[in-house]
Amino acid sequence: MKVIDKQLLDETTERAKQSPRLRMNYNFHEVLDEPINRLLNAMEPDTYIRPHRHCNPDKNEIFLLLRGKVAVFLFDDTGRITDTLMLDPLNGCYGAEIPSGVWHGLLVLESGSIIYEIKEGPFTPLAPENMAPWAPAADNIKGVGEYLDELRTKS
């Protein structure tokens, strides 16, 4: 049995805090080509998850927030926000399922935030066409900071 408890959440959060990307996965799937990938994604404020979609192959993605506070954004093809959902288990909003092909991104609002993520396998790295062309690349430090600030005003 694989157990998700406070100790695992705390350990994964500590690793996220030490990571240059301010996030850390803890995989429950044994190998990347399993038919369902399941993982904890511990994330800290200021981590940047570039808006993306899952096409070719098409994959739905499910987020269940175990602790913390995270805003989920959906976008149209031009980068305009079409929907926002505040995941906050203390206020009764626990998760979301994102259909394949939908542009989406996350904004972490509290330290110690952890989502349980479920996605169809096998794991495949995102192809360039699945990364939002209207959002800054992760190595554009100034652009990322400005983009995160903009999202904060809309969350």
N, C-alpha and C positions, 0 to 999 in steps of 0.2 A: 504494500500500500504506500502511495506517495502522499505525504501529509503537508498541508499548507498551514503553518502555525506562526505565532508571533516571532519566534526565534528565526525562522527562515525569512520572514519579511524583514526583520531587523538586519540580518546578515546581508541580504541582497541590497537593502537600502544603503548600508555602509559601503558596499562595493561601488554602488552608483555614485555616491558622494566622492569617492576617490578616483573615479573615471574621468578622463578629460571631456568625454561627451555628456557627463552627468546623468548617465543611465546605464543600467546593467540588466541583462536577461538572465533568467534561471530557467533552463529548458527542462520540461518534463518528458518530452519525446526523446527517445534513446538515440535515434539517428535522424538526419535531416530529410530522408526520403520517406518517413512515415506518412500515412495518408492524412493524418491530422496532426498539426503542430500545436503544442500547448506550452505556454511559457508564462512566467512572471516577467513583467517589465517594470523595474523600479526606476523611477524618474524623479529628477530634482528640477525645481524652477530654473529657467535659463537653458535647459536642454532644448535642442532644436531637432524637431522631426519635420523634415521638409514635407509639405503637402504632396500627396502621391495618390495613386490609384492602383488597383490590381487587375490588369488586363494581360491577356496572352502570357500565361494562362489566367483565366478569370478565377478569382477567389473572393469569397465573402470573408469578412473579418469581424470577430466579436471581441468586444472589450467589456470586462467586468471589473469595476474599480473596487479593490479590497480595502484601501484606505487612502486618505488624502482628498484632493480636489483637482479635477482636470476638466478643461473645456474641450469639447469635440466640435470641430468645424467641418461643414460640408461646403464645397465650392462648385461654381459652374466652370466651364472651360476657359473663362477669362480671368478667373481668380476672385470673382465676386462671391462673398459669403452668401450661401443660400439657406443655411440652417446652422444653429448653434445649440448645443446641449451641454448643460453643466452637470457633470458626473460628481455627485457628492453623497456618499452613503449616509451621512448624518442627516441629510434632507430628503432621503428616500429615492434618489436617482442613482441606480447602480451600474448601468451599462448600456451598450448600444451595439447593434449589428449594422455593419456597413456593407451594402451590396457591392459586388464586383463592378469595376468600372467607374465608381463614384470617387471624385477627388475629395480627400479628407486629410485632416491634420489635427494634432493635439497641442494643447497649451497647458503645461503643468503649473498649477497655482499654489500648491502647498508642498513643502518639503516632506519626504517620506511617502509620496504618492506611489501606489503600485497597482497596476492593472494585471489581471489574468487575461491573457490573449489566446484566442483560438482561431486558427486559420487552416484552411485546407492545405495539405501537403501535396507533393513534397516541397520542401523549401526551394525557392528559386530567388536569386537576387533580383531586385527591381531593375528592369530594363530602363534605359534613359528616357524612353517615351512615356514611362509611368511616373516620372518625376515632374512635378508642376513647373512648366517653363516660366511662369510668372512669379515664382518664389525664388529667393536667393539660394544659391548652392551653399552647402554647409561650410565651405572654406572661405566664404565671403563674410568675415566676422562683423564688419560694420553693417552690411546689409541684413544679416541675421538679427542683430540687435535692434535695428529699426523695425524689422518685420515683426519681431516678438512684441515690441512696444505697441505697434499698431494693433496686433491681435488682442493685447491686454485691454485696450480701450473698447473692444467689441465683445469682450467676454462677460 
